[in-house]
């Protein structure tokens, strides 16, 4: 999945942000 060169930490940070956003929405 992560073979483009995106750091796993950055991916996790983005996911955490999206998760927080979704949690804030509902």
N, CA, C and O of each residue as an XYZ file, in Angstrom:
104
protein
N       0.844     -1.196      0.000
C       0.000      0.000      0.000
C       0.883      1.252      0.000
O       0.667      2.184     -0.774
N       1.878      1.248      0.884
C       2.768      2.415      0.957
C       4.056      2.099      0.203
O       5.035      1.637      0.790
N       4.044      2.351     -1.089
C       5.232      2.053     -1.897
C       5.634      3.267     -2.725
O       6.558      3.195     -3.536
N       4.943      4.375     -2.522
C       5.268      5.601     -3.277
C       6.406      6.355     -2.600
O       7.111      7.134     -3.240
N       6.581      6.117     -1.296
C       7.646      6.792     -0.569
C       7.085      7.697      0.515
O       7.782      8.565      1.040
N       5.819      7.484      0.843
C       5.213      8.316      1.891
C       5.532      7.703      3.261
O       5.245      6.530      3.496
N       6.116      8.485      4.150
C       6.457      7.976      5.482
C       5.211      7.457      6.190
O       4.136      8.050      6.109
N       5.384      6.335      6.887
C       4.246      5.754      7.608
C       3.756      6.731      8.675
O       2.562      6.793      8.966
N       4.675      7.485      9.252
C       4.275      8.427     10.314
C       3.367      9.500      9.723
O       2.345      9.855     10.310
N       3.748     10.006      8.570
C       2.920     11.049      7.946
C       1.539     10.475      7.622
O       0.514     11.125      7.826
N       1.540      9.245      7.115
C       0.267      8.604      6.772
C      -0.588      8.469      8.025
O      -1.792      8.726      8.003
N       0.059      8.059      9.127
C      -0.687      7.896     10.380
C      -1.206      9.248     10.851
O      -2.337      9.354     11.327
N      -0.373     10.283     10.716
C      -0.801     11.620     11.142
C      -2.020     12.047     10.344
O      -2.981     12.583     10.895
N      -1.970     11.800      9.028
C      -3.110     12.190      8.185
C      -4.346     11.417      8.612
O      -5.434     11.982      8.722
N      -4.176     10.128      8.850
C      -5.311      9.297      9.247
C      -5.872      9.805     10.578
O      -7.087      9.874     10.769
N      -4.969     10.155     11.488
C      -5.416     10.653     12.792
C      -6.195     11.947     12.609
O      -7.196     12.175     13.289
N      -5.740     12.790     11.695
C      -6.435     14.064     11.453
C      -7.828     13.786     10.907
O      -8.815     14.372     11.355
N      -7.893     12.888      9.936
C      -9.197     12.561      9.342
C     -10.099     11.950     10.412
O     -11.291     12.251     10.476
N      -9.526     11.099     11.243
C     -10.314     10.458     12.296
C     -10.866     11.536     13.236
O     -12.039     11.506     13.608
N     -10.015     12.475     13.607
C     -10.448     13.547     14.509
C     -11.552     14.355     13.838
O     -12.538     14.721     14.478
N     -11.386     14.630     12.559
C     -12.382     15.411     11.826
C     -13.715     14.669     11.810
O     -14.765     15.259     12.062
N     -13.665     13.387     11.515
C     -14.901     12.592     11.477
C     -15.532     12.562     12.866
O     -16.748     12.688     13.006
N     -14.700     12.395     13.890
C     -15.227     12.347     15.257
C     -15.879     13.684     15.600
O     -16.902     13.725     16.283
N     -15.285     14.771     15.124
C     -15.837     16.093     15.413
C     -17.159     16.278     14.674
O     -18.068     16.947     15.166
N     -17.253     15.683     13.493
C     -18.474     15.847     12.690
C     -19.630     15.083     13.330
O     -20.747     15.593     13.406
N     -19.358     13.847     13.795
C     -20.450     13.069     14.337
C     -20.031     12.380     15.594
O     -20.829     11.668     16.202
